[in-house]
Amino acid sequence: MTQELFRQDGYLRETPATVVAVIGQGVVLDRTVFYPLGGGQAGDTGVFLLPDGAELRIADTRKCKDAEGRPTAEIAHVPDPGQEALLAHLQPGTTVRARIDWERRHKLMRFHTGTHLLCHLVPQLVNGCSITPDYARLDFNMTDPLDKDALTEGITRLVAAGHAVEVGAITDEELDANPALVKSMSVQPPRGTGRIRTIRIGAGDSAVDFQPCGGTHVANTAEIGRVVVTKIEKKSATTRRVVLGFA
């Protein structure tokens, strides 16, 4: 399996790594700082610095899939097209330095943390999510109208409060005893290892948000910066979409 360094430290920008395989889905490393598409968050882009000094451009990152289309424990780094000559020199055992596009990743971290603040302000189940470098959106399972200005004001207040954001974990049994921690209807926390990764915003019982999440986040809400609600849409009779953007 690929060691996922980003799970405990979203601020890691690069790492030495060893090529495990070069397959149709992409390049598999033994360890990576590249986040793969999942949980609504876009996959990372960046470069591999090769032993001869060349740079292999990575256009996307995704979980590998088996023959039946099920995700595996390996991560595929998808190269930009037109780099076949560089790929030909990559063999299992080749050492590279994997470096993410940090500016892009940091935008994803800021937006992802912002969506958690939105979950606090709109305490309804989420039935859709997309986090990109340009915008983020959450689809809430609800029928009541939402006020764009009020939500923007709420997010601004929570950002300014400078709440700490902490990575933690709970057991499968703890999650089973507290099913309300899961706020997504469309994405369920991965099980099987006995430990489920969590994100807590704020301290202790007064936490602003606490839920299972595998994405990357900033360490403090103040780092999110100026985020505003740019649009609220009625997507269906029971769905309200809220879109966030940078001011």
C-alpha positions in Angstrom: 0.0 0.0 0.0 1.1 3.6 -0.5 2.1 5.4 2.7 -0.2 8.5 2.8 1.9 11.1 4.5 -0.7 13.9 4.0 -3.1 12.2 6.4 -1.2 13.4 9.5 0.5 16.5 8.0 -1.2 18.4 5.2 1.6 20.9 5.2 4.2 18.4 3.8 5.1 19.8 0.3 7.5 17.1 -0.9 9.1 13.8 0.0 11.7 11.4 -1.3 9.9 8.2 -2.6 10.6 5.0 -4.5 8.7 4.0 -7.6 6.7 0.8 -7.0 5.1 0.4 -10.4 4.3 2.3 -13.6 0.8 1.2 -14.7 -1.9 2.4 -17.0 -3.5 4.3 -14.2 -0.3 6.2 -13.3 2.9 6.0 -11.3 2.6 4.2 -7.9 5.1 5.2 -5.1 5.8 3.7 -1.8 5.0 7.0 -0.1 3.4 10.2 -1.2 2.4 13.7 -0.2 -0.1 13.8 -3.1 -3.8 13.7 -2.0 -5.9 11.5 -4.3 -9.3 12.5 -5.5 -11.9 11.6 -2.8 -14.4 12.8 -0.3 -15.3 15.6 -2.7 -11.7 17.1 -2.7 -9.8 17.3 -6.0 -6.6 15.3 -6.4 -3.2 17.0 -6.1 -1.0 18.1 -9.0 2.7 18.7 -9.0 6.0 17.2 -10.2 8.4 14.3 -9.7 12.0 15.4 -9.6 13.9 12.5 -11.3 17.5 11.4 -10.6 18.8 13.1 -13.7 17.2 16.4 -12.8 14.3 16.1 -15.2 10.7 16.9 -14.0 7.8 14.7 -14.6 4.6 16.7 -14.4 1.7 15.2 -12.5 -1.7 16.3 -13.7 -3.9 14.4 -11.2 -3.8 11.9 -8.3 -6.3 9.1 -7.8 -6.8 5.9 -5.9 -5.8 2.8 -8.0 -8.7 0.5 -8.9 -8.8 -3.2 -9.2 -10.2 -5.2 -12.1 -13.7 -4.7 -10.8 -13.3 -1.0 -10.4 -12.9 -1.0 -6.6 -10.4 1.4 -5.0 -7.2 -0.3 -3.6 -4.6 0.8 -1.1 -2.3 2.2 -3.8 -2.3 5.7 -5.2 -1.8 6.5 -8.8 0.0 9.7 -9.8 -1.4 10.6 -13.3 1.3 12.2 -15.6 0.5 15.0 -18.0 0.2 13.6 -21.6 3.3 13.8 -23.8 5.9 12.6 -21.3 6.3 9.1 -22.5 10.1 9.5 -22.8 10.4 10.4 -19.1 8.1 7.6 -18.1 10.2 5.1 -20.0 13.0 5.7 -17.6 10.9 5.0 -14.5 11.3 1.5 -13.2 10.4 -0.1 -9.9 13.1 1.0 -7.5 13.8 4.4 -9.1 14.0 7.1 -6.5 12.2 10.4 -7.0 11.3 13.5 -5.1 7.5 14.0 -5.2 6.5 17.7 -4.9 3.0 19.0 -4.8 1.8 22.3 -6.3 1.6 24.0 -2.9 -0.3 27.1 -3.9 -3.1 24.9 -5.4 -3.1 22.5 -2.4 -3.3 25.4 0.1 -6.4 26.7 -1.6 -7.9 23.2 -1.3 -7.1 23.1 2.4 -8.6 26.5 3.0 -11.8 25.7 1.2 -12.1 22.2 2.8 -11.8 23.7 6.2 -14.4 26.3 5.2 -16.9 23.7 4.3 -16.6 22.3 7.8 -17.5 25.7 9.2 -20.5 25.7 6.8 -21.6 22.4 8.3 -21.7 24.1 11.7 -23.8 27.0 10.4 -26.2 24.7 8.4 -26.8 21.7 10.7 -28.3 19.5 8.0 -27.0 16.3 6.2 -24.9 16.8 3.1 -25.8 14.9 0.0 -23.1 16.3 -2.3 -19.7 18.0 -2.1 -17.0 19.4 -4.4 -13.8 21.1 -3.3 -11.6 22.6 -6.0 -8.9 25.3 -6.0 -11.5 27.9 -7.4 -14.6 27.2 -5.3 -16.2 24.7 -2.9 -19.8 23.6 -2.7 -22.0 21.7 -0.3 -25.4 20.3 -1.2 -27.6 20.2 1.9 -30.6 17.9 2.3 -33.2 20.5 3.3 -36.2 22.5 2.2 -35.8 25.7 4.1 -34.3 28.8 2.4 -30.8 30.0 3.3 -29.5 33.5 3.6 -26.3 34.2 1.7 -25.2 37.3 3.7 -26.0 35.6 7.0 -23.9 32.6 6.1 -21.0 34.8 4.9 -21.1 36.7 8.2 -21.1 33.4 10.1 -18.1 32.0 8.3 -16.2 35.4 8.7 -16.8 35.2 12.5 -15.6 31.6 12.8 -12.5 32.4 10.7 -11.7 35.4 12.8 -12.1 33.4 16.0 -8.9 31.5 15.2 -10.2 28.0 16.1 -7.5 25.3 16.1 -8.0 22.4 13.7 -6.9 19.0 14.9 -6.5 15.6 13.2 -7.6 12.7 15.4 -9.2 9.3 15.2 -12.0 7.3 16.7 -12.7 3.5 16.7 -15.4 1.9 14.6 -17.2 1.2 17.8 -17.1 4.8 18.8 -18.6 5.9 15.5 -21.3 3.2 15.7 -22.2 4.7 19.1 -22.3 8.2 17.7 -23.8 7.9 14.1 -24.7 11.6 14.1 -21.0 12.4 13.6 -21.3 11.4 10.0 -22.8 14.4 8.2 -22.5 13.1 4.6 -25.3 11.1 3.0 -23.1 10.3 -0.1 -19.7 9.5 1.4 -19.2 7.1 4.3 -16.0 7.0 6.4 -13.7 4.1 5.3 -13.8 1.2 7.7 -11.7 -1.9 8.1 -8.6 -0.7 9.9 -10.3 -0.2 13.3 -9.5 3.5 13.3 -11.4 6.3 11.5 -9.7 9.7 10.9 -11.5 12.7 12.3 -11.2 16.5 12.1 -12.0 18.6 15.1 -12.4 22.4 14.9 -12.3 24.1 18.3 -11.6 22.6 21.7 -13.3 19.8 23.6 -17.0 19.7 24.0 -17.3 23.3 22.6 -15.9 22.2 19.3 -17.3 24.1 16.3 -17.2 20.9 14.2 -16.2 17.3 14.8 -16.7 14.7 12.1 -14.9 11.8 10.2 -12.9 13.3 7.3 -10.0 12.1 5.2 -9.2 15.5 3.5 -6.5 18.1 4.1 -7.1 21.1 6.2 -5.4 24.2 7.6 -4.2 24.2 11.2 -6.3 27.2 12.3 -9.5 28.7 10.9 -7.7 32.1 10.7 -5.6 30.7 7.9 -8.7 30.3 5.7 -8.8 34.0 5.0 -11.7 35.8 3.4 -14.3 33.3 2.2 -17.8 34.3 1.1 -20.9 32.6 0.0 -21.1 33.4 -3.7 -24.3 31.5 -4.5 -27.2 29.6 -3.0 -29.3 27.4 -5.4 -32.4 25.2 -5.1 -31.2 22.1 -6.8 -34.3 20.1 -6.1 -37.3 20.1 -3.8 -35.1 18.7 -1.0 -31.6 20.1 -1.9 -30.0 23.5 -1.3 -26.6 24.1 -2.8 -24.2 26.6 -1.1 -21.1 27.7 -3.1 -18.1 29.3 -1.5 -15.5 31.5 -3.1 -12.5 33.6 -2.1 -13.2 37.3 -1.7 
